[in-house]
Amino acid sequence: MYGPPGAGKSMIAKCLPSILPPLTNDEKLELMKIYSVSGRKNFSYDKIIRPFRSPHHTVTAIAMSGGGNAVTPGEITMAHNGVLFLDELPEFKRDVLEVLRQPLEEGHINVVRNRYQEEYPADFLFAAAMNPCRCGYYPSTRCTCSVSSIRNYLSKISQPLLDRFDICVETKKIGITELLGDSDDEDSASIRSRVVEASEIQNERYKNKSYNFNSQVPSADIEEYCRMNSEIKQFVAEMFVKLELTARGYYRILKVSRTIADLAGEKDITKEHIAEACFFRTIDRRFWEAAL
């Protein structure tokens, strides 16, 4: 989420767990093992909910990945089966952000130190928020930052990390209508019901596989579950060239398209689903390249 201060980015992130499906028994057991290894006490099976972790930007790479003198899980493992939220993303140190690359791709992290090597689970929903510049108002006329300052600020987010975000959205300043409660937007309960239905569709689709959700589908199986006719393939090819997508970006667009179709209750992916998924990956062109 990318936008000016006060646009509700942090609030939206904190609401994410409220629209996610309930934890399964297996997911609860995984979390209990993590909590036990981490030394956390006073937790019970019945009261475990999806975790929401939001470390401060001063967090170290070791605290994020896990390790230390004693073998303990880091923030990304404590967020397993839940949400990891990084507010003010550019303020995090580069080495801390680069730690996220492996778990975002593989769902686990290998922690190697002098005397031990451990593999921790780290399959989480990664959410992040940032202002467009240090003052927070670029590209508005209120912005007081220089071009070089904006460039340096945005360059803290590497392209490989940006490429790992499935959905990038610009958040607008909240208007008085939303504050007074006169908006027709969906509430969390309504959104969650659609999310639960979509997750059930995916669980049934992948019941004979080692994965459960669209985001976990390996590239080798994409063609099977994201079938496209010749017209859609042509459109995807055009978007691939126009957006200068990487192979990772291509597969992520198809997975997001599959999820958009599931949320709409549609069996097949359409051109509209592909177009919407492509829109969610244009933030780097609308802002990063504009600043350069």
LINKARA-V362867 format. One record per run of one state. SS is the DSSP state (a for helix, b for strand, c for the rest). FROM is the first residue (numbers start at 0). TO is the last residue. If there is no record, write none. Layout:
SS & FROM & TO
SS & FROM & TO
//
This chain:
c & 0 & 0
b & 1 & 2
c & 3 & 7
a & 8 & 18
c & 19 & 23
a & 24 & 37
c & 38 & 43
a & 44 & 46
c & 47 & 50
b & 51 & 52
c & 53 & 59
a & 60 & 64
b & 65 & 66
c & 67 & 70
b & 71 & 72
c & 73 & 73
a & 74 & 77
c & 78 & 81
b & 82 & 86
c & 87 & 87
a & 88 & 90
c & 91 & 92
a & 93 & 97
c & 98 & 98
a & 99 & 105
c & 106 & 106
b & 107 & 111
c & 112 & 115
b & 116 & 120
c & 121 & 123
b & 124 & 129
c & 130 & 145
a & 146 & 153
c & 154 & 157
a & 158 & 161
c & 162 & 168
b & 169 & 170
c & 171 & 174
a & 175 & 179
c & 180 & 186
a & 187 & 204
c & 205 & 212
a & 213 & 215
c & 216 & 217
a & 218 & 224
c & 225 & 228
a & 229 & 241
c & 242 & 245
a & 246 & 262
c & 263 & 269
a & 270 & 278
c & 279 & 281
a & 282 & 290
c & 291 & 291
//
